[in-house]
Amino acid sequence: MVFIALAVLLIAIDGTVLSLAIPFISADLQPTSTQMLWIVDIYSFVLAGLLVTMGTLGDRIGRRRLLLIGAAGFGAASALIAFAPTAELLIAARALLGIAGATLLPSTLSLIRNIFTDPRQRTLAIGVWSAMAAGGAAAGPILGGILLEHFPWGSVFLINIPVMALLLIAGPWTIPESKNPDPGHFDVWSAILSLAAVLPVVYGIKNIVEQGPSTLLLMIMAAGFLAGTVFVRRQKRLTHPMLDMRLFKNRMFSGAVLTNLLTIFAFVGLLYFGSQYLQLVLALAPLEAGLALLPGMIASLLGSLLAAPLVQRIQLHRLVATGLLLAASGFFLLTQVPVAGTPLLFETAFILVGAGLGVVVALTNDTIVSAVPAERAGAASAVSETAYELGTALGTAILGTILAASYRAGLDFSSLTNTPQADSTRENARESISSALTTAADLPDNSAQTLIDLARTAFTQAVHTTSWVALGILLICAALALFVLRATPHTEDTGTP
């Protein structure tokens, strides 16, 4: 269990380290706002597209074997990222990291499903799994802050290599192998169709939110939906489908998947704008920003660990809804964060969000993997992780784009009319808050401070707007959970949809 959790820990560290490194990557590689979004979310897009394929592959060739293959690939891709000289190469390396990550995540959760056969022990183990994810996210900002204070941003990815090396050395001796004894034929066409379904849809959503609808984007999304339809029909015909579509007839399973996706959507959006708010608006140093994120991450870890004992006393649907409402209250506080001052209000809000979503994510993951027989654990885990990664990608893409659009709409340049090269200054400032602050460094003192104040005010207002959107989503999700997660007692393990 320790080395299974180690892989999850590393992936979680990698996610939060990246959010803290965004300003440094922006300053060094000068990516456009679109490139920056791709740097953040291409990993999740590729990973999400391959999770179902890799989860099923793990059921066939062995989940431990796939875990170790992924560990080697993850370490190699991390080295490529650390030394990427351009934004384009960084995006490509992040895509390779996504391919490797797709082998890791389903393997860890499906191994837990097969190692822990007692439902209560499994709930606790998945709580620990979720807690390690939260713990890694908590360690990421601190570790990243220390590294970014003294080393280039690439150092935050180099830390992946020794951890993966340790997993490769110890994993074969400490993790038991498991796989489906009757997996059937691996269907290559299903693998291609699953990727062809996910990538065009999320690409289309991302660009429509940012640029508005266009014929080309709608055609790209339609192609993705068509591939998804063909994929579903093919699964229904196969004797050994890559993804058993009957699972989604189980209200608990499908409800848990949707709840998982929406909660991660909101949480990742918060991480995306939170690190920028702390560093670029409140002007905290990287380590200070990491410390400001730490209480919320610890609250998420505690929420994950408390989920198992709490669900024995509180009905699942009520506990999940309560966690979502707690997180929603945190987003309400985020609609009030100031342009200047201390990060106290942000920290309080992040604690509420972290605690609430820690409970929710642990319970929804447990519900998903408990709904299937042990031999199909890889496929079910892949569905859970697909929801997680789609939530991650869409949270960054949609909430990140809403943030960017709100920021641009909030800029008022009327006080900069007499600034040297006013047109180029305005254009640079519209690109992002990081670009605005970089541009201000080349202006006379009075104009520089005016531009800094404008950018920080506009970004804070954008944080308020984005938080209202996330708040609304969590309230809808809480109402949904009360309805769809009301089912048989949580401790029953039927092993079937």
C-alpha positions in Angstrom: 0.0 0.0 0.0 2.9 2.3 0.8 4.4 2.1 -2.7 1.0 2.3 -4.4 0.4 5.5 -2.5 3.8 6.8 -3.4 2.8 6.9 -7.1 -0.3 8.9 -6.2 1.8 11.2 -4.0 4.1 12.1 -6.8 1.4 12.8 -9.3 -0.3 15.1 -6.8 3.0 16.9 -6.0 3.5 17.4 -9.7 0.1 19.0 -10.1 0.4 21.6 -7.4 4.1 22.3 -8.1 3.1 23.3 -11.7 0.4 25.7 -10.5 3.0 27.5 -8.4 5.5 27.5 -11.2 3.2 29.2 -13.7 4.5 32.8 -13.2 8.1 31.5 -13.6 7.3 29.5 -16.8 5.5 32.6 -18.1 8.5 34.9 -17.5 11.0 32.4 -18.9 9.4 31.0 -22.0 7.0 33.9 -22.7 4.0 31.7 -23.7 0.8 33.3 -24.9 -2.2 32.9 -22.7 -3.5 30.0 -24.9 -0.1 28.3 -24.7 -0.1 28.7 -20.9 -3.4 27.0 -20.7 -2.2 24.2 -22.9 1.0 23.8 -20.8 -1.3 23.3 -17.8 -4.0 21.1 -19.2 -2.5 19.1 -22.1 -1.2 16.6 -19.5 -4.8 16.1 -18.3 -6.3 16.0 -21.8 -3.9 13.2 -23.0 -4.2 11.3 -19.8 -8.0 11.5 -19.8 -8.1 10.2 -23.4 -6.0 7.2 -22.6 -7.2 6.2 -19.1 -9.9 3.8 -20.2 -7.4 2.1 -22.6 -4.7 1.9 -19.9 -7.1 0.7 -17.2 -8.3 -2.1 -19.4 -4.7 -2.9 -20.4 -3.7 -3.2 -16.8 -6.6 -5.7 -16.3 -5.0 -7.8 -19.1 -1.2 -7.6 -18.6 -1.1 -7.0 -14.9 -1.7 -3.8 -12.9 1.7 -3.9 -11.1 3.5 -4.4 -14.5 1.6 -1.4 -16.0 2.4 0.7 -12.9 6.1 0.1 -13.2 6.1 0.8 -16.9 4.3 4.1 -16.2 6.8 4.9 -13.5 9.7 4.6 -15.9 7.9 6.7 -18.5 6.9 9.4 -16.0 10.5 9.8 -14.8 11.8 10.2 -18.4 9.1 12.6 -19.4 9.8 14.7 -16.3 13.4 15.1 -17.4 12.3 16.4 -20.8 10.0 18.9 -19.2 12.6 20.2 -16.9 14.9 21.2 -19.7 12.3 22.3 -22.3 13.7 25.4 -24.0 10.4 26.6 -25.6 6.7 26.7 -24.8 6.0 24.4 -27.8 8.5 21.7 -26.6 7.2 22.0 -23.0 3.6 21.3 -24.3 4.9 18.3 -26.2 6.8 17.0 -23.1 3.7 17.5 -21.0 1.7 15.4 -23.4 4.3 12.6 -23.1 3.9 12.9 -19.3 0.2 12.4 -19.8 0.7 9.2 -21.6 2.9 7.9 -18.8 0.5 9.1 -16.2 -2.4 7.3 -17.8 -0.6 4.0 -16.9 -0.1 5.0 -13.3 -3.5 6.2 -12.0 -5.8 3.4 -12.9 -3.2 0.9 -11.7 -3.0 2.3 -8.2 -6.8 2.4 -7.6 -7.5 -1.0 -9.1 -4.7 -2.6 -7.1 -6.3 -1.3 -3.9 -9.7 -2.7 -5.1 -8.1 -6.2 -5.4 -5.8 -6.1 -2.3 -8.6 -4.9 0.1 -11.6 -7.2 -0.3 -13.4 -6.2 2.9 -15.6 -3.2 2.1 -14.7 -1.2 5.3 -11.0 -1.8 4.8 -11.3 -0.8 1.2 -13.1 2.4 2.1 -10.3 3.3 4.6 -7.6 2.3 2.0 -9.2 4.5 -0.6 -9.4 7.3 2.0 -5.7 6.9 2.5 -5.2 6.9 -1.3 -7.2 10.2 -1.5 -5.3 11.5 1.5 -2.0 10.8 -0.2 -3.2 12.8 -3.2 -4.1 15.6 -0.8 -0.9 15.2 1.1 1.1 15.4 -2.2 -0.8 18.5 -3.1 0.0 19.9 0.3 3.7 19.1 0.0 3.9 20.4 -3.6 3.6 24.2 -2.8 6.1 24.0 0.0 8.6 21.9 -1.9 8.0 23.9 -5.0 8.3 27.2 -3.1 11.7 26.2 -1.7 13.0 25.0 -5.1 11.7 28.1 -6.9 13.4 30.4 -4.4 16.8 28.9 -5.2 16.6 27.0 -8.6 15.1 27.4 -12.1 11.5 26.3 -12.5 12.6 23.0 -14.2 13.8 21.8 -10.8 10.2 21.2 -9.7 9.9 18.4 -12.3 13.3 16.8 -11.6 12.1 15.8 -8.2 9.9 13.2 -9.9 12.9 11.2 -11.0 14.3 9.8 -7.7 10.8 9.0 -6.5 10.0 7.0 -9.6 13.4 5.3 -9.3 12.5 4.2 -5.8 9.1 2.9 -7.0 10.8 0.9 -9.8 13.3 -0.7 -7.3 10.9 -1.5 -4.5 7.7 -2.1 -6.4 8.4 -5.6 -7.8 9.1 -6.8 -4.2 6.3 -5.1 -2.3 3.3 -4.8 -4.6 1.4 -8.0 -5.4 0.5 -8.5 -9.0 -3.2 -8.8 -10.1 -5.0 -9.0 -13.3 -8.2 -10.3 -14.9 -8.0 -14.1 -15.3 -10.3 -14.0 -18.4 -9.6 -10.6 -20.0 -10.5 -11.5 -23.5 -9.0 -9.9 -26.6 -7.6 -6.4 -26.4 -9.6 -4.3 -28.9 -7.3 -1.8 -30.6 -10.2 0.0 -32.3 -11.8 0.6 -29.0 -8.6 2.2 -27.8 -8.4 4.5 -30.8 -12.1 5.4 -30.5 -11.8 6.3 -26.8 -9.0 8.7 -27.6 -10.8 10.1 -30.7 -13.9 10.8 -28.5 -12.3 12.6 -25.6 -9.7 14.9 -27.2 -11.9 16.6 -29.9 -14.6 17.3 -27.3 -12.4 18.9 -24.7 -10.5 20.8 -27.3 -13.7 22.2 -28.7 -15.1 23.2 -25.3 -11.8 24.9 -24.4 -11.7 26.9 -27.6 -15.4 27.8 -27.7 -15.2 29.2 -24.2 -12.2 31.2 -25.1 -12.9 32.3 -28.7 -16.6 31.8 -29.1 -18.3 29.2 -31.3 -17.2 28.7 -34.9 -18.1 26.2 -37.6 -14.7 24.5 -37.4 -14.8 24.1 -33.6 -18.4 22.7 -33.8 -17.3 20.3 -36.5 -14.4 19.1 -34.3 -16.7 18.5 -31.3 -19.2 16.8 -33.5 -16.4 14.4 -34.7 -15.6 13.7 -31.1 -19.3 12.9 -30.2 -19.5 10.7 -33.3 -16.4 8.8 -32.2 -17.9 8.5 -28.8 -21.2 7.1 -30.2 -19.3 4.5 -32.3 -17.2 3.6 -29.2 -20.4 3.0 -27.1 -22.0 0.9 -29.7 -18.9 -1.1 -30.2 -18.6 -1.8 -26.5 -22.2 -3.1 -26.4 -21.4 -5.6 -29.2 -18.1 -6.9 -27.8 -18.0 -10.1 -25.6 -15.1 -8.5 -23.6 -15.7 -4.7 -23.9 -13.0 -2.2 -23.0 -15.7 -0.4 -20.9 -18.8 -2.2 -19.8 -21.5 0.3 -20.6 -23.9 -1.5 -18.2 -22.0 0.1 -15.4 -23.7 3.4 -16.1 -27.1 2.0 -15.6 -26.1 1.8 -11.9 -27.3 5.2 -10.5 -24.7 5.1 -7.7 -21.9 4.5 -10.2 -22.9 7.1 -12.7 -23.8 9.6 -10.0 -20.5 9.2 -8.2 -18.6 9.6 -11.5 -20.4 12.9 -12.3 -20.0 14.2 -8.8 -16.3 13.4 -8.9 -15.8 15.2 -12.1 -17.6 18.4 -11.0 -15.9 18.6 -7.6 -12.4 18.3 -9.2 -13.5 20.8 -11.9 -14.1 23.4 -9.1 -11.0 22.5 -7.0 -8.5 22.7 -9.9 -10.0 25.9 -11.1 -9.3 27.3 -7.6 -5.7 26.0 -7.7 -5.2 27.7 -11.1 -6.3 31.1 -10.1 -5.3 30.8 -6.4 -1.5 30.6 -7.0 -1.7 33.6 -9.4 -3.8 35.6 -6.9 -1.3 35.0 -4.1 1.8 35.7 -6.1 0.7 38.3 -8.6 -2.0 40.2 -6.7 -0.9 39.9 -3.1 2.8 39.8 -4.2 3.8 36.8 -2.0 7.0 35.1 -2.7 6.7 31.5 -4.0 7.4 29.9 -0.6 4.9 32.3 1.1 2.3 31.4 -1.5 3.0 27.7 -0.9 2.5 28.2 2.9 -0.7 30.0 2.2 -2.0 27.0 0.3 -0.9 24.5 2.9 -3.8 24.8 5.4 -6.3 24.0 2.7 -4.3 21.0 1.5 -4.1 19.7 5.0 -7.8 20.1 5.5 -8.3 18.1 2.3 -6.1 15.4 3.6 -8.0 15.2 6.9 -11.3 15.2 5.1 -10.2 12.2 3.0 -9.1 10.3 6.2 -12.3 11.1 8.0 -14.6 10.0 5.2 -14.4 6.3 6.1 -15.5 6.6 9.8 -18.0 9.3 9.0 -19.8 7.3 6.3 -20.5 4.5 8.9 -22.6 7.1 10.8 -24.0 9.3 8.1 -25.7 8.2 5.0 -23.6 8.5 1.9 -25.8 10.9 0.0 -26.1 13.3 2.9 -22.4 13.2 3.7 -21.4 13.9 0.1 -23.9 16.8 -0.1 -22.6 18.2 3.2 -19.1 18.1 1.9 -20.2 19.9 -1.3 -22.0 22.6 0.7 -18.9 23.1 2.9 -16.8 23.6 -0.2 -19.4 26.0 -1.7 -19.2 28.1 1.4 -15.5 28.4 0.8 -16.1 29.7 -2.8 -18.5 32.2 -1.4 -15.6 33.6 0.7 -13.5 33.7 -2.4 -16.0 36.1 -4.0 -14.9 38.6 -1.3 -11.1 38.4 -1.4 -9.4 41.8 -1.4 -7.0 43.4 -3.9 -4.4 44.1 -1.2 -3.7 42.9 2.4 -3.1 39.5 4.0 -4.1 36.1 2.5 -6.1 35.3 5.6 -9.5 35.3 3.9 -8.2 33.3 1.0 -6.7 30.7 3.4 -10.0 30.4 5.3 -11.8 29.8 2.1 -9.3 27.3 0.9 -9.6 25.3 4.2 -13.4 25.1 3.7 -13.1 24.0 0.1 -10.3 21.5 0.9 -12.1 19.9 3.8 -15.4 19.5 1.9 -13.9 18.2 -1.3 -11.6 15.8 0.5 -14.6 14.0 1.9 -16.4 14.0 -1.4 -13.5 12.7 -3.6 -12.7 9.8 -1.2 -16.3 8.6 -1.0 -17.0 9.0 -4.8 -13.9 7.0 -5.6 -14.9 4.3 -3.2 -18.4 4.1 -4.6 -17.1 3.8 -8.2 -14.6 0.9 -7.6 -17.0 -0.9 -5.2 -19.7 -1.1 -7.9 -17.8 -3.7 -10.1 -16.3 -7.2 -9.7 -12.7 -7.3 -8.7 -11.5 -8.6 -12.1 -12.9 -5.4 -13.7 -11.3 -3.1 -11.2 -8.9 -1.6 -13.8 -11.7 -0.5 -16.1 -13.8 1.0 -13.2 -10.7 2.8 -11.8 -10.1 4.2 -15.3 -13.6 5.6 -15.3 -13.0 7.2 -11.9 -9.6 8.6 -13.0 -11.1 9.8 -16.4 -13.7 11.8 -14.5 -10.9 13.2 -12.3 -8.7 14.2 -15.2 -11.5 15.5 -17.3 -12.5 17.6 -14.3 -8.9 18.8 -14.0 -8.6 19.6 -17.7 -12.0 21.3 -18.0 -11.6 23.1 -14.7 -8.4 24.7 -16.0 -9.8 25.3 -19.5 -13.3 26.6 -18.7 -12.7 28.3 -15.3 -9.3 29.5 -16.5 -10.8 30.9 -19.6 -13.6 32.6 -17.7 -11.0 34.1 -15.5 -9.0 35.4 -18.5 -12.1 36.8 -20.2 -13.3 38.5 -16.9 -9.8 39.9 -16.4 -9.7 41.5 -19.8 -13.2 42.8 -19.4 -12.3 44.4 -16.1 -9.3 46.4 -17.4 -9.9 50.2 -17.7 -7.1 51.9 -19.5 -8.6 55.4 -19.4 -5.8 56.5 -17.0 -3.0 55.2 -19.3 -3.7 57.5 -22.3 -0.5 59.5 -21.8 1.7 56.4 -21.2 4.6 55.9 -23.7 3.6 53.3 -26.3 0.1 53.2 -24.9 -1.3 50.8 -27.6 1.4 48.1 -27.1 1.1 48.5 -23.3 -2.6 47.9 -23.4 -2.2 44.9 -25.7 0.4 43.3 -23.5 -1.7 44.0 -20.4 -4.7 42.3 -21.9 -2.7 39.1 -22.5 -2.5 38.2 -18.8 -1.8 39.7 -15.4 1.8 38.3 -15.6 2.3 40.1 -18.9 0.9 43.3 -17.4 3.3 43.3 -14.5 6.2 42.5 -16.8 5.2 45.4 -19.0 4.9 47.8 -16.0 8.6 47.2 -15.3 9.5 49.1 -18.4 7.3 52.1 -17.8 7.9 55.3 -15.8 7.2 55.0 -12.1 3.7 56.7 -12.1 2.5 54.8 -15.2 4.0 51.6 -13.9 2.1 51.8 -10.6 -1.1 52.7 -12.4 -0.9 49.7 -14.7 0.0 47.4 -11.7 -3.1 48.6 -9.8 -5.3 48.2 -12.8 -4.1 44.7 -13.5 -4.4 43.5 -9.9 -7.9 45.0 -9.5 -9.1 43.4 -12.7 -7.7 40.1 -11.8 -9.2 40.1 -8.3 -12.6 40.9 -9.9 -12.1 38.0 -12.2 -11.4 35.8 -9.2 -14.7 36.9 -7.8 -16.6 36.1 -11.0 -15.0 32.7 -11.4 -15.7 31.8 -7.8 -19.4 32.6 -8.3 -19.4 30.2 -11.2 -17.8 27.4 -9.2 -20.1 28.1 -6.3 -23.1 27.6 -8.5 -21.7 24.3 -9.9 -21.1 22.9 -6.4 -24.7 23.8 -5.3 -26.1 22.0 -8.3 -23.8 19.1 -7.6 -25.0 18.9 -3.9 -28.6 18.7 -5.0 -27.7 16.0 -7.5 -25.8 14.0 -4.9 -28.8 14.0 -2.5 -30.9 12.4 -5.3 -28.6 10.0 -7.1 -26.4 8.7 -4.3 -29.4 7.6 -2.2 -29.2 3.8 -2.5 -28.3 0.6 -0.7 -26.2 0.8 2.6 -22.6 1.8 1.8 -21.1 -1.2 3.5 -22.8 -3.7 1.1 -20.5 -4.8 -1.7 -22.6 -6.5 -4.4 -19.7 -6.7 -6.9 -22.1 -6.1 -9.8 -23.6 -3.0 -11.4 
